[in-house]
Amino acid sequence: MLNSKIFARFLSDQEGATAIEYALIASLIAVFLIGALAALGTNLSSEFAEVGSALK
């Protein structure tokens, strides 16, 4: 009897699911930002190299 109440309360608890959803959203944003910054970093590096060679 006691175990079934604990199990039912565990199944109805939504706080853990919400935390996992927020963690998944944050990780997707982080992956996107890392990819975007990696692509921009390569392009910016080549642009600065061109500007530097033009100034010499």
GUDO-679898 format. One line per field, with one value per residue: residue number from 1; residue in three letters; chain; x, y, z of N, C-alpha, C, CB in turn. Coordinates in Angstrom, 1 decimal. Glycine has a CB too. Layout:
<sites>
n [NUM/...]
res [ALA/...]
chain [A/...]
n.east [X/...]
n.north [Y/...]
n.up [Z/...]
ca.east [X/...]
ca.north [Y/...]
ca.up [Z/...]
c.east [X/...]
c.north [Y/...]
c.up [Z/...]
cb.east [X/...]
cb.north [Y/...]
cb.up [Z/...]
</sites>
This chain:
<sites>
n [1/2/3/4/5/6/7/8/9/10/11/12/13/14/15/16/17/18/19/20/21/22/23/24/25/26/27/28/29/30/31/32/33/34/35/36/37/38/39/40/41/42/43/44/45/46/47/48/49/50/51/52/53/54/55/56]
res [MET/LEU/ASN/SER/LYS/ILE/PHE/ALA/ARG/PHE/LEU/SER/ASP/GLN/GLU/GLY/ALA/THR/ALA/ILE/GLU/TYR/ALA/LEU/ILE/ALA/SER/LEU/ILE/ALA/VAL/PHE/LEU/ILE/GLY/ALA/LEU/ALA/ALA/LEU/GLY/THR/ASN/LEU/SER/SER/GLU/PHE/ALA/GLU/VAL/GLY/SER/ALA/LEU/LYS]
chain [A/A/A/A/A/A/A/A/A/A/A/A/A/A/A/A/A/A/A/A/A/A/A/A/A/A/A/A/A/A/A/A/A/A/A/A/A/A/A/A/A/A/A/A/A/A/A/A/A/A/A/A/A/A/A/A]
n.east [0.8/1.9/4.0/2.8/1.6/3.8/5.0/2.9/2.9/5.5/5.2/3.4/4.8/6.1/8.3/10.9/10.8/10.4/12.9/14.6/13.7/14.4/17.1/17.7/16.9/18.7/21.1/20.8/20.8/23.4/24.9/24.2/25.2/28.0/28.6/27.9/29.7/32.1/32.0/31.9/34.2/36.2/35.7/36.1/38.7/40.0/39.2/40.5/43.1/43.3/42.9/45.0/47.2/46.7/47.2/49.9]
n.north [-1.2/1.3/1.5/1.7/4.3/5.9/5.4/6.3/9.0/9.6/9.2/11.3/13.6/16.4/18.0/17.1/16.4/18.9/20.1/18.5/19.1/21.8/21.6/20.2/22.1/24.1/22.8/22.4/25.0/25.7/24.0/25.0/27.6/27.1/25.9/28.0/30.0/28.8/28.6/31.4/32.2/31.1/32.5/35.1/35.1/34.7/37.1/39.0/38.4/39.1/41.8/42.5/41.9/43.6/46.0/46.0]
n.up [0.0/0.9/-0.8/-3.3/-3.2/-3.0/-5.5/-7.2/-6.6/-7.5/-10.2/-10.9/-10.4/-11.9/-11.9/-12.4/-15.1/-16.3/-15.6/-17.1/-19.7/-19.9/-19.7/-22.1/-24.0/-23.4/-24.0/-26.8/-27.7/-27.0/-28.6/-31.1/-30.9/-30.6/-33.1/-34.8/-34.0/-34.5/-37.3/-38.0/-36.8/-38.4/-40.9/-40.0/-39.3/-41.8/-43.0/-41.4/-42.0/-44.7/-44.5/-43.0/-44.7/-46.8/-45.5/-45.2]
ca.east [0.0/2.7/4.8/2.0/1.4/5.1/5.1/2.0/3.4/6.6/4.8/2.7/5.7/6.6/9.5/12.1/10.6/10.7/14.3/15.2/13.4/15.2/18.5/17.8/16.8/20.0/22.2/20.6/21.3/24.9/25.4/24.0/26.2/29.3/28.7/27.9/30.9/33.2/31.9/32.2/35.6/37.0/35.5/36.7/40.2/40.5/39.0/41.6/44.3/43.2/43.0/46.4/48.1/46.4/47.8/51.4]
ca.north [0.0/2.5/1.6/2.2/5.7/6.6/5.2/7.2/10.4/9.8/9.4/12.5/14.7/16.9/18.9/16.5/16.5/20.3/20.4/17.8/19.9/23.0/21.2/19.9/23.3/24.8/22.1/22.6/26.4/25.7/23.3/25.9/28.7/26.6/25.7/29.3/30.7/28.1/29.1/32.8/32.4/30.8/33.6/36.3/34.9/35.0/38.5/39.8/38.1/39.9/43.2/42.7/41.8/44.8/47.1/45.9]
ca.up [0.0/1.0/-2.1/-4.5/-3.0/-3.4/-6.9/-7.9/-6.4/-8.3/-11.6/-11.1/-10.2/-13.2/-11.8/-13.0/-16.5/-16.6/-15.6/-18.2/-20.9/-19.9/-20.0/-23.5/-24.7/-23.2/-24.8/-28.2/-27.9/-26.9/-29.8/-32.2/-30.7/-30.9/-34.5/-35.5/-33.7/-35.3/-38.7/-38.0/-36.5/-39.6/-41.8/-39.5/-39.4/-43.2/-43.3/-40.8/-42.7/-45.9/-44.1/-42.5/-45.9/-47.5/-44.8/-45.3]
c.east [0.9/3.5/4.0/1.7/2.7/5.3/4.2/2.4/4.6/6.2/4.1/3.6/6.3/7.8/10.7/12.0/10.9/12.1/15.0/14.9/14.2/16.7/18.7/17.7/18.2/21.1/22.0/21.1/22.8/25.5/25.3/25.0/27.6/29.5/28.7/29.2/32.1/33.2/32.3/33.7/36.5/36.9/36.2/38.2/40.7/40.3/40.1/42.9/44.4/43.5/44.5/47.4/47.9/47.1/49.3/51.8]
c.north [1.3/2.6/2.1/3.7/6.5/6.5/6.1/8.6/10.6/10.0/10.7/13.7/15.1/17.8/18.4/16.6/17.9/20.6/19.7/18.6/21.1/22.7/20.8/21.1/24.1/24.1/22.3/24.1/26.4/25.1/24.3/27.1/28.3/26.4/27.1/30.1/30.1/28.5/30.5/33.0/32.1/32.0/34.8/36.2/35.2/36.4/39.4/39.6/38.9/41.3/43.5/42.7/43.1/46.0/47.1/46.5]
c.up [0.0/-0.3/-3.2/-4.4/-3.4/-4.9/-7.7/-7.7/-7.3/-9.8/-11.9/-10.9/-11.6/-13.1/-12.5/-14.5/-17.0/-16.6/-16.7/-19.5/-21.0/-20.2/-21.5/-24.3/-24.6/-24.0/-26.3/-28.6/-27.9/-28.1/-31.0/-32.1/-31.0/-32.4/-35.3/-35.2/-34.4/-36.7/-38.9/-37.7/-37.6/-40.6/-41.3/-39.6/-40.8/-43.5/-42.7/-41.5/-44.0/-45.6/-43.7/-43.7/-46.7/-46.8/-44.9/-46.6]
cb.east [-0.9/3.6/5.4/0.6/1.0/6.3/4.9/0.6/3.8/7.6/3.8/1.5/6.9/5.4/9.8/12.3/9.2/9.9/14.9/14.7/11.9/15.1/18.9/16.6/15.7/20.3/22.1/19.2/20.7/25.3/24.7/22.6/26.1/29.6/27.5/26.7/31.2/33.0/30.5/31.3/36.0/36.6/34.1/36.3/40.6/39.7/37.7/41.7/44.4/41.9/42.1/46.8/47.8/44.9/47.4/51.9]
cb.north [0.0/2.4/0.2/1.5/6.1/5.9/3.8/7.0/10.6/8.5/8.2/12.6/14.3/17.7/19.2/15.1/16.0/21.2/19.9/16.4/20.2/23.7/19.9/18.9/24.2/24.9/20.6/22.5/27.3/24.9/22.0/26.5/29.3/25.2/25.0/30.2/30.7/26.6/28.8/33.6/31.4/29.5/33.8/36.6/33.5/34.1/39.0/39.4/36.6/39.7/43.6/41.6/40.6/45.1/47.1/44.5]
cb.up [1.2/2.2/-2.4/-4.5/-1.6/-2.6/-7.3/-7.2/-4.9/-8.2/-11.9/-10.1/-9.3/-13.8/-10.3/-12.6/-16.9/-15.7/-14.2/-18.3/-20.9/-18.5/-19.1/-23.9/-24.2/-21.7/-24.4/-28.6/-26.9/-25.6/-30.1/-32.2/-29.3/-30.2/-35.1/-34.9/-32.2/-35.2/-39.3/-37.1/-35.3/-40.3/-42.0/-38.1/-39.0/-44.1/-42.8/-39.3/-43.0/-46.6/-43.0/-41.6/-46.7/-47.7/-43.4/-45.2]
</sites>
